[in-house]
Amino acid sequence: MADQTTDSLSLGFTVTRDMVDSFARLSGDYNSMHMNPEVARRSRFRRPIVHGMLPFSFICMIQDHYKDQHITFKELSAHFNKPVFLHDSVLLTVKCRKKDSHTFSIHGEWHKEGSDELLLVARGRFELQSREDQDSINQNDNHTSFLSKPLEENRYTINDLDEQNETLAFELTLDLLEQYNREVLRSRSRSRQPDSACRCTNLFTTLLLSTMVGMRLPGRYATFTRFHICFDDIVQLHRPCTMTAELSRVSREAEHMQATFSIRDSGTVMASGKYDVSLNSPPKPMLTCNEILEHHLNLGLSGKVALITGASRGIGETTAKLLAMHGVRSVVTYLHGKSDAERIVKEIKDAGGEAFASHCDITRDEQVDTLVSGIIERYEGIDILVNNAVKEFSPREILELDWDDYLGELEVSVKGMHACCKAVIPLFKNAGGGKIINMSSVAVANPVEGQSRYITAKSAVEGYTKSLAIELAKHNIQANLVVPNMTDTDLVSVIPAFYREKIADSRPGNRHVQPIEVAQSIAYLASNWSDAMTGQKIVLNLGEPPFA
């Protein structure tokens, strides 16, 4: 090979648990991302990753092509493109180009075997050294690691980094180099076993960058991305040396850091370079049971003010009562049902709640404004708006309907809803948030005969709600929909009882939705439990389509 200008070499290997354990013991890099499954499973990788420098170290496979000489790396750089996992099979290809009588450049690529997935790219240059010079070195020692002493794993996060610098002490011995060759490089090579062990101290010194990154700067949350190192001299065996790294650049937005480093022997600089690291975010601690008990069981409804339209019967009535029992001050609006509204208010008050009734034709802007002004005068604000009012549910065939019939339904379901939203949204914005709950029907997605007006109006309600959600999200205002199947209220009494029973019997649950179930969904959307939801539907479908 030494007589050729360019040569290509290849080697396949599989990363095993024994190889990883040996790498950790010899390098002293026990970084939790590699060695602690409980820590690694909460990282972006969801499982332990292999030290990037372990597959990198197979670059020394080229030693096998120089029978009477040792390779000495003078410069090395690498980019870790993707992580290697335990039991991955890797194919390494290296191209060596002879530059002069004793200097070579190299380019190596590590691919996941059987795919085009590029794991690692490395470049560098090396020289050749007489074998006899190193063979004569005494290799008797009792070291178990390159490190002079074990290291504690630092836990710097991106926000901790400022002007940190770290130092680790190490000493290379021939016995440890032989152990690395035997336990890592030779253990799982599927090609011809190397005839010559790699004793390039400069390479093994480079491997200790893994230890600096994984244990010291930054430590636990590091993902090694790239490095570059230049050697001024050959690192000697059985000599105490140090590696010192100093933070040079931090990008908090990109969660990335860069450090410069140097390697010294008794104050003499043997090598220097820089490395880059991406930092994983530390695992986010979940709430404790005590924190949940103290802060997150309550729906956060007590003391709120809710404006509920169409609240003198059915779903509106039940919602006003349920919210009031959660400490909400319910405003029961009505158009024709004054006595029912007053009865509901009395029942709420008798049960210890707070409410008042107010007449309002929500299709008339001036009446909505008067209603809202009265609420503000009484309660100083509004926190929840439930747009529940609807005109009717009487079935009629399309050919029986005029445009005025559609307008009548749209006047209540859409115009009235819009008038109420226009009146309360400024209040919500000033208060820093609010809840809007609009009512739709499963009939929008699963139409039934005779309900063209109702379905058309509710379709508009759904589109309007989604638009609200987009426009108001930045103001901490959530707008959502409750979409029930046929519900047992007066609204559906226009359908003959025997037919309603037939519909119920045909369902998987053999029943209709109950008003309290709809009210519970409204209460959830009105609570702080739904703060992360907007523009969404709660569909009470009783096991029938649509499936949201």
Secondary structure, 3 states (H helix, E strand, C coil): CCCCCEEEEEEEEECCHHHHHHHHHHHCCCCHHHHCHHHHCCCCCCCCCCCCHHHHHHHHHHHHHCCCEEEEEEEEEEEECCCCCCCCEEEEEEEEEECCCCEEEEEEEEEECCCCCEEEEEEEEEEEEEHHHHHCCCCCCCCCCCECCCCCCCECCCCCCCCCEEEEEECCCHHHHHHHHHHHHCCCECCCCCCCCCCCHHHHHHHCHHHHHHHHCCECCEEEEEEEEEECCCCCCCCCEEEEEEEEEEECCCCEEEEEEEEEECCEEEEEEEEEEEECCCCCCCCCHHHHHHHCCCCCCCCCEEEECCCCCHHHHHHHHHHHHCCCEEEEEECCCHHHHHHHHHHHHHCCCEEEEEECCCCCHHHHHHHHHHHHHHHCCCCEEEECCCCCCCCECHHHCCHHHHHHHHHHHHHHHHHHHHHHHHHHHHHCCEEEEEECCHHHCCCCCCEHHHHHHHHHHHHHHHHHHHHHHHHCEEEEEEEECCECCHHHHHCCHHHHHHHHHHCCCCCCECHHHHHHHHHHHHCHHHCCCCCCEEEECCCCCCCC
